[in-house]
Amino acid sequence: MTSLSVHRSTGPVIAIDGPAGSGKSTVSRELSVRLGVERLDTGAMYRAVAWAALDQGVDPGDRPAVAAVARTLALSVGERVQADGVDITLAIRGPEVSRAVSAVAANPEVRTVMVERQRQWVAERGGGVVEGRDIGSVVFPDADLKIFLTASEEERARRRPEEGAVAVARRDRLDSTRSVSPLGIAEGARIIDTTDRSVADIVEEVVTWL
């Protein structure tokens, strides 16, 4: 299934990308409520695969083994995240998963599996708000609206106290330099610096673009 076929057969797709701590989850959650549509946190999907790999004793750097985990994982991502029937909503935000997720997300086979699931999610729901790092550039390059959120390094580190500035900077570097679907600003994306802005103000601006 291609992103183009999904876009033409369903309703609006809003793609929100950005680095760690830029406000993707908060803004996308509020925007989905405002618009009355569902939201998909694709980062949680990669974190769930990382959690499952660690839970099964698989080295996150073992690409074939992690890809096998991704292909067989029964995954549900919403307000709660479940993997093979286990609620891992809190577990995927822990330091061990945070350290492993960049390696998992850089796995080409894992990304192929997850992108297909993301496109299927939108097809089943008739659109929605989708957040991640390659949504506007790879998953839905023809999205109705593409947004790239950013914020100062200091602010992003403050928003991620459980990771800290060094870990956030490391994830930025890994996500931006990986060979497959690197973090970047999609063509046609509107850029919003969230450093000194309220969520309500940002959502109001986004709504005017629809």
Contacts in CASP RR format, 6 or more apart in sequence:
PFRMAT RR
TARGET T0000
AUTHOR 0000-0000-0000
METHOD contacts of the structure
MODEL  1
MTSLSVHRSTGPVIAIDGPAGSGKSTVSRELSVRLGVERLDTGAMYRAVA
WAALDQGVDPGDRPAVAAVARTLALSVGERVQADGVDITLAIRGPEVSRA
VSAVAANPEVRTVMVERQRQWVAERGGGVVEGRDIGSVVFPDADLKIFLT
ASEEERARRRPEEGAVAVARRDRLDSTRSVSPLGIAEGARIIDTTDRSVA
DIVEEVVTWL
1 116 0 8 1.000
1 119 0 8 1.000
1 120 0 8 1.000
1 123 0 8 1.000
2 119 0 8 1.000
3 119 0 8 1.000
3 139 0 8 1.000
3 140 0 8 1.000
3 141 0 8 1.000
3 142 0 8 1.000
4 142 0 8 1.000
6 13 0 8 1.000
6 119 0 8 1.000
6 122 0 8 1.000
6 123 0 8 1.000
6 140 0 8 1.000
7 13 0 8 1.000
7 140 0 8 1.000
7 142 0 8 1.000
7 143 0 8 1.000
7 144 0 8 1.000
9 123 0 8 1.000
10 122 0 8 1.000
10 123 0 8 1.000
10 125 0 8 1.000
10 126 0 8 1.000
10 127 0 8 1.000
11 126 0 8 1.000
11 127 0 8 1.000
11 128 0 8 1.000
11 144 0 8 1.000
12 37 0 8 1.000
12 127 0 8 1.000
12 128 0 8 1.000
12 144 0 8 1.000
12 145 0 8 1.000
12 210 0 8 1.000
13 122 0 8 1.000
13 127 0 8 1.000
13 128 0 8 1.000
13 130 0 8 1.000
13 140 0 8 1.000
13 143 0 8 1.000
13 144 0 8 1.000
13 145 0 8 1.000
14 31 0 8 1.000
14 35 0 8 1.000
14 37 0 8 1.000
14 128 0 8 1.000
14 129 0 8 1.000
14 130 0 8 1.000
14 143 0 8 1.000
14 144 0 8 1.000
14 145 0 8 1.000
14 147 0 8 1.000
14 206 0 8 1.000
14 210 0 8 1.000
15 130 0 8 1.000
15 131 0 8 1.000
15 135 0 8 1.000
15 136 0 8 1.000
15 139 0 8 1.000
15 140 0 8 1.000
15 143 0 8 1.000
15 145 0 8 1.000
15 146 0 8 1.000
15 147 0 8 1.000
15 186 0 8 1.000
15 189 0 8 1.000
16 24 0 8 1.000
16 27 0 8 1.000
16 28 0 8 1.000
16 31 0 8 1.000
16 129 0 8 1.000
16 130 0 8 1.000
16 131 0 8 1.000
16 132 0 8 1.000
16 135 0 8 1.000
16 147 0 8 1.000
16 148 0 8 1.000
16 149 0 8 1.000
17 24 0 8 1.000
17 131 0 8 1.000
17 132 0 8 1.000
17 133 0 8 1.000
17 134 0 8 1.000
17 135 0 8 1.000
17 136 0 8 1.000
17 137 0 8 1.000
17 146 0 8 1.000
17 147 0 8 1.000
17 148 0 8 1.000
17 149 0 8 1.000
17 183 0 8 1.000
17 184 0 8 1.000
17 185 0 8 1.000
17 186 0 8 1.000
17 189 0 8 1.000
18 24 0 8 1.000
18 132 0 8 1.000
18 133 0 8 1.000
18 148 0 8 1.000
18 149 0 8 1.000
18 150 0 8 1.000
18 183 0 8 1.000
18 184 0 8 1.000
19 133 0 8 1.000
19 150 0 8 1.000
19 156 0 8 1.000
19 168 0 8 1.000
19 171 0 8 1.000
19 172 0 8 1.000
19 175 0 8 1.000
19 176 0 8 1.000
19 183 0 8 1.000
20 156 0 8 1.000
20 160 0 8 1.000
20 163 0 8 1.000
20 168 0 8 1.000
20 171 0 8 1.000
20 172 0 8 1.000
20 175 0 8 1.000
21 151 0 8 1.000
21 155 0 8 1.000
21 156 0 8 1.000
21 159 0 8 1.000
21 160 0 8 1.000
21 168 0 8 1.000
22 149 0 8 1.000
22 150 0 8 1.000
22 151 0 8 1.000
22 156 0 8 1.000
22 194 0 8 1.000
23 149 0 8 1.000
23 151 0 8 1.000
23 159 0 8 1.000
23 194 0 8 1.000
24 131 0 8 1.000
24 132 0 8 1.000
24 149 0 8 1.000
25 41 0 8 1.000
25 131 0 8 1.000
26 199 0 8 1.000
27 149 0 8 1.000
27 194 0 8 1.000
27 199 0 8 1.000
27 202 0 8 1.000
27 203 0 8 1.000
27 206 0 8 1.000
28 39 0 8 1.000
28 41 0 8 1.000
28 129 0 8 1.000
28 130 0 8 1.000
28 131 0 8 1.000
29 39 0 8 1.000
30 199 0 8 1.000
30 200 0 8 1.000
30 203 0 8 1.000
31 39 0 8 1.000
31 129 0 8 1.000
31 203 0 8 1.000
31 206 0 8 1.000
31 207 0 8 1.000
32 38 0 8 1.000
32 39 0 8 1.000
32 128 0 8 1.000
32 129 0 8 1.000
34 203 0 8 1.000
34 207 0 8 1.000
35 128 0 8 1.000
35 129 0 8 1.000
35 207 0 8 1.000
35 210 0 8 1.000
37 125 0 8 1.000
37 127 0 8 1.000
37 128 0 8 1.000
37 129 0 8 1.000
38 125 0 8 1.000
38 127 0 8 1.000
38 128 0 8 1.000
38 129 0 8 1.000
39 78 0 8 1.000
39 128 0 8 1.000
39 129 0 8 1.000
39 130 0 8 1.000
39 131 0 8 1.000
40 77 0 8 1.000
40 78 0 8 1.000
40 118 0 8 1.000
40 121 0 8 1.000
40 122 0 8 1.000
40 128 0 8 1.000
40 129 0 8 1.000
40 130 0 8 1.000
40 131 0 8 1.000
41 77 0 8 1.000
41 78 0 8 1.000
41 131 0 8 1.000
41 132 0 8 1.000
42 114 0 8 1.000
42 118 0 8 1.000
42 130 0 8 1.000
42 131 0 8 1.000
42 132 0 8 1.000
42 133 0 8 1.000
42 135 0 8 1.000
42 139 0 8 1.000
43 101 0 8 1.000
43 105 0 8 1.000
43 131 0 8 1.000
43 132 0 8 1.000
43 133 0 8 1.000
44 77 0 8 1.000
44 78 0 8 1.000
44 81 0 8 1.000
44 92 0 8 1.000
45 75 0 8 1.000
45 77 0 8 1.000
45 114 0 8 1.000
45 117 0 8 1.000
45 118 0 8 1.000
46 101 0 8 1.000
46 104 0 8 1.000
46 105 0 8 1.000
46 110 0 8 1.000
46 114 0 8 1.000
47 81 0 8 1.000
47 92 0 8 1.000
47 93 0 8 1.000
47 97 0 8 1.000
47 98 0 8 1.000
47 101 0 8 1.000
48 73 0 8 1.000
48 75 0 8 1.000
48 77 0 8 1.000
48 81 0 8 1.000
48 83 0 8 1.000
48 88 0 8 1.000
48 92 0 8 1.000
49 66 0 8 1.000
49 69 0 8 1.000
49 70 0 8 1.000
49 73 0 8 1.000
49 75 0 8 1.000
49 104 0 8 1.000
49 110 0 8 1.000
49 114 0 8 1.000
50 60 0 8 1.000
50 92 0 8 1.000
50 97 0 8 1.000
50 100 0 8 1.000
50 101 0 8 1.000
50 103 0 8 1.000
50 104 0 8 1.000
51 83 0 8 1.000
51 88 0 8 1.000
51 91 0 8 1.000
51 92 0 8 1.000
51 97 0 8 1.000
52 69 0 8 1.000
52 73 0 8 1.000
52 83 0 8 1.000
52 84 0 8 1.000
53 59 0 8 1.000
53 60 0 8 1.000
53 65 0 8 1.000
53 66 0 8 1.000
53 69 0 8 1.000
53 100 0 8 1.000
53 104 0 8 1.000
54 60 0 8 1.000
54 96 0 8 1.000
54 97 0 8 1.000
54 100 0 8 1.000
56 69 0 8 1.000
58 65 0 8 1.000
58 66 0 8 1.000
58 69 0 8 1.000
59 65 0 8 1.000
59 66 0 8 1.000
60 66 0 8 1.000
60 100 0 8 1.000
60 103 0 8 1.000
60 104 0 8 1.000
61 103 0 8 1.000
61 104 0 8 1.000
61 107 0 8 1.000
63 107 0 8 1.000
63 108 0 8 1.000
63 109 0 8 1.000
63 110 0 8 1.000
64 109 0 8 1.000
66 104 0 8 1.000
66 107 0 8 1.000
66 110 0 8 1.000
67 107 0 8 1.000
67 109 0 8 1.000
67 110 0 8 1.000
67 113 0 8 1.000
70 107 0 8 1.000
70 109 0 8 1.000
70 110 0 8 1.000
70 113 0 8 1.000
70 114 0 8 1.000
71 113 0 8 1.000
73 83 0 8 1.000
73 84 0 8 1.000
74 82 0 8 1.000
74 83 0 8 1.000
74 84 0 8 1.000
74 85 0 8 1.000
75 81 0 8 1.000
75 82 0 8 1.000
75 83 0 8 1.000
75 117 0 8 1.000
76 82 0 8 1.000
76 83 0 8 1.000
76 85 0 8 1.000
80 87 0 8 1.000
80 89 0 8 1.000
81 87 0 8 1.000
81 88 0 8 1.000
81 89 0 8 1.000
81 92 0 8 1.000
82 88 0 8 1.000
91 97 0 8 1.000
93 162 0 8 1.000
94 162 0 8 1.000
95 162 0 8 1.000
95 163 0 8 1.000
98 162 0 8 1.000
98 163 0 8 1.000
98 167 0 8 1.000
98 171 0 8 1.000
99 167 0 8 1.000
101 171 0 8 1.000
102 170 0 8 1.000
102 171 0 8 1.000
102 174 0 8 1.000
102 175 0 8 1.000
102 178 0 8 1.000
103 174 0 8 1.000
104 110 0 8 1.000
105 111 0 8 1.000
105 133 0 8 1.000
105 175 0 8 1.000
105 178 0 8 1.000
106 174 0 8 1.000
106 178 0 8 1.000
106 179 0 8 1.000
106 180 0 8 1.000
107 180 0 8 1.000
108 179 0 8 1.000
108 180 0 8 1.000
111 134 0 8 1.000
111 180 0 8 1.000
111 181 0 8 1.000
115 138 0 8 1.000
115 139 0 8 1.000
118 130 0 8 1.000
118 135 0 8 1.000
118 139 0 8 1.000
119 139 0 8 1.000
119 140 0 8 1.000
121 130 0 8 1.000
122 128 0 8 1.000
122 130 0 8 1.000
122 140 0 8 1.000
130 139 0 8 1.000
130 140 0 8 1.000
130 143 0 8 1.000
133 175 0 8 1.000
133 181 0 8 1.000
133 183 0 8 1.000
133 184 0 8 1.000
134 181 0 8 1.000
134 182 0 8 1.000
134 183 0 8 1.000
134 184 0 8 1.000
135 143 0 8 1.000
135 146 0 8 1.000
135 186 0 8 1.000
136 143 0 8 1.000
136 146 0 8 1.000
136 186 0 8 1.000
136 189 0 8 1.000
137 181 0 8 1.000
137 184 0 8 1.000
137 185 0 8 1.000
137 186 0 8 1.000
137 187 0 8 1.000
138 181 0 8 1.000
141 186 0 8 1.000
141 187 0 8 1.000
144 210 0 8 1.000
145 190 0 8 1.000
145 206 0 8 1.000
145 209 0 8 1.000
145 210 0 8 1.000
146 186 0 8 1.000
146 188 0 8 1.000
146 189 0 8 1.000
146 190 0 8 1.000
147 189 0 8 1.000
147 190 0 8 1.000
147 191 0 8 1.000
147 192 0 8 1.000
147 206 0 8 1.000
148 184 0 8 1.000
148 185 0 8 1.000
148 186 0 8 1.000
148 189 0 8 1.000
148 190 0 8 1.000
148 191 0 8 1.000
148 192 0 8 1.000
149 191 0 8 1.000
149 192 0 8 1.000
149 194 0 8 1.000
150 191 0 8 1.000
150 192 0 8 1.000
150 193 0 8 1.000
150 194 0 8 1.000
151 159 0 8 1.000
151 193 0 8 1.000
151 194 0 8 1.000
151 195 0 8 1.000
152 195 0 8 1.000
153 165 0 8 1.000
153 168 0 8 1.000
153 169 0 8 1.000
154 165 0 8 1.000
155 194 0 8 1.000
155 195 0 8 1.000
156 168 0 8 1.000
157 163 0 8 1.000
157 164 0 8 1.000
157 165 0 8 1.000
157 168 0 8 1.000
157 169 0 8 1.000
160 167 0 8 1.000
160 168 0 8 1.000
163 171 0 8 1.000
172 183 0 8 1.000
175 182 0 8 1.000
175 183 0 8 1.000
176 182 0 8 1.000
176 183 0 8 1.000
176 184 0 8 1.000
185 191 0 8 1.000
190 209 0 8 1.000
192 202 0 8 1.000
192 205 0 8 1.000
192 206 0 8 1.000
194 202 0 8 1.000
END
